[in-house]
Each structure stands twice: as C-alpha cells, then as structure tokens.
Amino acid sequence: MVELNTYSKINEEIKFTEDETVELLKLSEKEILVLILSELKKISENTHN
C-alpha cells in the first residue's frame, strides 16, 4: 500500500496554469484517460524505485 505522504506529494505536483487548464478542457475523454494512465505509470515506476 502507498503511504499517505506519497499522495500529498503527488497532489502538490499537480498544479496547472490558466492556459494549461484551458488546453486540458479542450481534450477528449479518451485523450484525458491516456494522460491519466501515463501519469499513473510514471508514479508507479517512481514509487517502486
């Protein structure tokens, strides 16, 4: 199980500028899911190393 501190760290790293937010809102559901899965893969790799 992942420690609570890991979630806090992840939450702090997820911050978007206004322009980034506008661009994210333009994405399709499929594109958003791909981004989420990509980030989860990175997080998983980082926590296992």
VEXNUFI-681179 format. One record per atom (N, C-alpha, C): atom name; x, y, z. Coordinates in steps of 0.1 Angstrom, whole numbers. Last residue first. Example, Ala and Ser with C-alpha at 12.3 -4.5 7.8 and 13.67 -1.06 7.14 Angstrom:
// residues 2
+------+-------+-------+-------+
: name :     X :     Y :     Z :
+------+-------+-------+-------+
:    N :   128 :   -22 :    71 :
:   CA :   137 :   -11 :    71 :
:    C :   129 :     0 :    79 :
:    N :   132 :   -57 :    78 :
:   CA :   123 :   -45 :    78 :
:    C :   132 :   -33 :    78 :
+------+-------+-------+-------+
//
This chain:
// residues 49
+------+-------+-------+-------+
: name :     X :     Y :     Z :
+------+-------+-------+-------+
:    N :   109 :    24 :   -74 :
:   CA :   124 :    26 :   -75 :
:    C :   130 :    31 :   -62 :
:    N :    82 :    25 :   -71 :
:   CA :    89 :    11 :   -70 :
:    C :   104 :    12 :   -70 :
:    N :    75 :    51 :   -75 :
:   CA :    74 :    45 :   -61 :
:    C :    80 :    32 :   -60 :
:    N :    81 :    54 :  -102 :
:   CA :    88 :    62 :   -92 :
:    C :    87 :    56 :   -78 :
:    N :    62 :    37 :  -114 :
:   CA :    76 :    34 :  -116 :
:    C :    84 :    42 :  -105 :
:    N :    38 :    51 :  -105 :
:   CA :    41 :    37 :  -101 :
:    C :    56 :    33 :  -102 :
:    N :    41 :    75 :  -119 :
:   CA :    41 :    75 :  -104 :
:    C :    44 :    61 :   -99 :
:    N :    40 :    66 :  -145 :
:   CA :    52 :    73 :  -140 :
:    C :    53 :    72 :  -125 :
:    N :    14 :    55 :  -146 :
:   CA :    26 :    47 :  -149 :
:    C :    38 :    53 :  -143 :
:    N :    -1 :    78 :  -141 :
:   CA :    -1 :    67 :  -131 :
:    C :    11 :    58 :  -133 :
:    N :     5 :    92 :  -165 :
:   CA :     9 :    97 :  -152 :
:    C :     9 :    86 :  -141 :
:    N :    -8 :    75 :  -183 :
:   CA :     6 :    78 :  -184 :
:    C :    12 :    83 :  -171 :
:    N :   -35 :    77 :  -174 :
:   CA :   -28 :    64 :  -173 :
:    C :   -13 :    66 :  -175 :
:    N :   -40 :   104 :  -179 :
:   CA :   -41 :    99 :  -166 :
:    C :   -33 :    86 :  -165 :
:    N :   -37 :   105 :  -207 :
:   CA :   -28 :   113 :  -199 :
:    C :   -28 :   107 :  -185 :
:    N :   -58 :    87 :  -215 :
:   CA :   -44 :    84 :  -218 :
:    C :   -34 :    92 :  -210 :
:    N :   -80 :   102 :  -205 :
:   CA :   -77 :    89 :  -199 :
:    C :   -62 :    85 :  -202 :
:    N :   -78 :   124 :  -223 :
:   CA :   -77 :   126 :  -208 :
:    C :   -73 :   113 :  -201 :
:    N :   -84 :   112 :  -247 :
:   CA :   -71 :   118 :  -245 :
:    C :   -68 :   120 :  -230 :
:    N :  -111 :   104 :  -242 :
:   CA :  -100 :    94 :  -245 :
:    C :   -86 :   100 :  -243 :
:    N :  -124 :   128 :  -239 :
:   CA :  -123 :   119 :  -228 :
:    C :  -112 :   108 :  -230 :
:    N :  -104 :   154 :  -255 :
:   CA :  -115 :   145 :  -254 :
:    C :  -113 :   136 :  -242 :
:    N :   -95 :   188 :  -244 :
:   CA :   -92 :   174 :  -247 :
:    C :  -105 :   165 :  -247 :
:    N :  -101 :   213 :  -235 :
:   CA :  -103 :   210 :  -249 :
:    C :  -101 :   195 :  -253 :
:    N :   -91 :   214 :  -209 :
:   CA :  -106 :   213 :  -211 :
:    C :  -110 :   210 :  -226 :
:    N :   -64 :   217 :  -213 :
:   CA :   -69 :   204 :  -208 :
:    C :   -84 :   203 :  -211 :
:    N :   -63 :   244 :  -221 :
:   CA :   -60 :   233 :  -231 :
:    C :   -65 :   220 :  -226 :
:    N :   -71 :   256 :  -197 :
:   CA :   -79 :   258 :  -209 :
:    C :   -76 :   247 :  -219 :
:    N :   -50 :   248 :  -181 :
:   CA :   -63 :   244 :  -178 :
:    C :   -72 :   245 :  -190 :
:    N :   -29 :   262 :  -193 :
:   CA :   -28 :   247 :  -193 :
:    C :   -42 :   242 :  -190 :
:    N :   -37 :   288 :  -187 :
:   CA :   -36 :   284 :  -201 :
:    C :   -36 :   268 :  -202 :
:    N :   -35 :   288 :  -159 :
:   CA :   -48 :   291 :  -166 :
:    C :   -48 :   286 :  -180 :
:    N :   -14 :   261 :  -148 :
:   CA :   -17 :   275 :  -151 :
:    C :   -30 :   276 :  -158 :
:    N :   -18 :   235 :  -124 :
:   CA :   -19 :   240 :  -137 :
:    C :   -21 :   255 :  -138 :
:    N :    -4 :   210 :  -104 :
:   CA :    -8 :   224 :  -105 :
:    C :    -8 :   229 :  -119 :
:    N :     6 :   185 :   -88 :
:   CA :    -4 :   187 :   -99 :
:    C :   -10 :   201 :   -97 :
:    N :    23 :   184 :   -67 :
:   CA :    29 :   185 :   -80 :
:    C :    19 :   187 :   -91 :
:    N :     6 :   180 :   -45 :
:   CA :    14 :   193 :   -46 :
:    C :    20 :   195 :   -60 :
:    N :    -2 :   154 :   -50 :
:   CA :   -12 :   165 :   -51 :
:    C :    -5 :   178 :   -52 :
:    N :    21 :   140 :   -46 :
:   CA :    15 :   140 :   -59 :
:    C :     6 :   152 :   -60 :
:    N :    24 :   144 :   -18 :
:   CA :    35 :   149 :   -28 :
:    C :    29 :   150 :   -42 :
:    N :     2 :   131 :    -9 :
:   CA :     3 :   146 :    -6 :
:    C :    13 :   151 :   -16 :
:    N :     7 :   105 :   -16 :
:   CA :    -4 :   112 :   -22 :
:    C :    -3 :   127 :   -20 :
:    N :    29 :   100 :     0 :
:   CA :    31 :    99 :   -15 :
:    C :    19 :   107 :   -21 :
:    N :    19 :   101 :    25 :
:   CA :    28 :   111 :    21 :
:    C :    30 :   112 :     6 :
:    N :     5 :    77 :    27 :
:   CA :    -3 :    89 :    26 :
:    C :     6 :   101 :    21 :
:    N :    20 :    50 :     9 :
:   CA :    19 :    58 :    21 :
:    C :    11 :    71 :    17 :
:    N :     5 :    23 :    -7 :
:   CA :    12 :    35 :    -8 :
:    C :    10 :    44 :     4 :
:    N :     8 :   -12 :     0 :
:   CA :     0 :     0 :     0 :
:    C :     9 :    12 :     0 :
+------+-------+-------+-------+
//
